[in-house]
Amino acid sequence: MSRLLILTSLAFLLYLPNTSATLALTNLQTLLQQHPLPQTPAQNTPSHAPWSHSPHCTTSHHLAHLGQKFCIYTSNTTGPYGLSLILKPRDAVRATAHLSDNPLESFLTKRQAESMYLGGVGGGQAWKVVDVPGKDKGVVATRRIARFETVMVDQAAVVVDMDLEKAVMKGESNAMLKLAVERLRAPGVIRDMSAKHNDGKDEEEVEGEEGRLEEDVMKTNAFGSTVVDVSTRALFPLISRINHACNPNSFVMFSRAGVSMAIKAYRDIEEGEEITISYLLLGIPSHKRTHLLSRWGFTCTCALCSLPPQEKKASDLRRVMIAQAEEKIIQLAESYDLPAAIALTHESIQMIIEEEVYPMLTDEYAMLAMLYLEHGDRKSAEKYGKLAWGLLGDLGFLGVGEEKDRQTFTLERLLGNMGKLGGDGSGGKWKKGEV
Ligand SMILES: *[C@@H]1O[C@H](CO)[C@@H](O)[C@H](O)[C@H]1NC(C)=O
């Protein structure tokens, strides 16, 4: 029964042998042989290859991380912006594998990629960045977007080990950030993301201290991402233009390498509609949302937050109940009251549908499959297992194209993956920083 305890979020399936972004983290030697870098005359080959710059390091004097080195590793030819990683040296060795992480391969079939970039009927770029009243900038759909379509892909520009800020003084970590940005192909793109930068003040005035601007950009725009098993803050410049909503029409998905990201629609989106994602866990009630969102300096203006008090209360109540149901279901299952656990899961599904936080359904369906199986009702278990699997496939968690086709459903496969992988309750894709 302990399997149930691990079943908390979509994250549990993120590591199915799925996306083609999955690069084996083997040794560096093999990798470099497989992906030969552009040939340069031997005498000019910099010793710091595959990086474009010599790594710049700092050493922690903080007790908990004493002597730990963190270095900036930049490949200024990776992706649209270049990529700077601030990592411990041993992690950086493994991260070299991710320099070839191609978001198109992770999230789109060849045909979809062509349609996105070359256009054609129903294809082409589906969004534009616009000024949104009261929200600075935002992204709106320029055509109808179908449910589950991949709307946007992006690659990280800056990735920072979360240990850095604990390990070194603030001034030092900011100086590291500043250099990491400076070494990119287009540092201006990154600096322009700071609200401070756009205040009309000149740079000197804004910065005060070296790296303040870069720190501000990371604080207000970075997503949490796991890269080479390290918890990092990762900056995805394009995707960070997308605003938050408490019942968003889209969601984010990371490549397995953690350095590419996609935005996918989970319902149809009409032309002119703003594209939104949730920066928070789905299903958080309004007072908590307000508190958590204050970190990004804005108040919630999405439909749910602007509801009349009565309806807002009803929505909050459902969200609290959805959250509490999960814990209660596990308790019931552990005490082998399976019929009650099953009934409560069905109720929870109803509330999730009413709240329109559909991605949460994958967990609930999988939960039902497990509960029915424990209860000896294999037929129902299969039914809900298939629903979970189908939704995971639609959402893109089972890969794309042929790869997805290979992921045929079996109940054992679904449940086996649940047990193996612990969800962290964050959906594996928490939005814009730690909450
Ligand atoms: C990348 O870095 C190298 C080494 O500093 C530099 O010579 C080159 O111009 C840079 N390329 C780009 C595209 O920024």
The ligand as an ORCA input file, in Angstrom:
! r2SCAN-3c Opt
* xyz 0 1
  C      31.647     33.635    -28.312
  O      32.765     33.748    -27.464
  C      34.011     33.828    -28.145
  C      35.096     33.798    -27.090
  O      34.973     34.873    -26.204
  C      34.042     35.055    -29.012
  O      35.257     35.116    -29.719
  C      32.875     35.008    -29.977
  O      32.811     36.194    -30.713
  C      31.569     34.813    -29.243
  N      30.514     34.596    -30.190
  C      29.327     35.160    -30.092
  C      28.344     34.791    -31.157
  O      29.028     35.925    -29.194
*
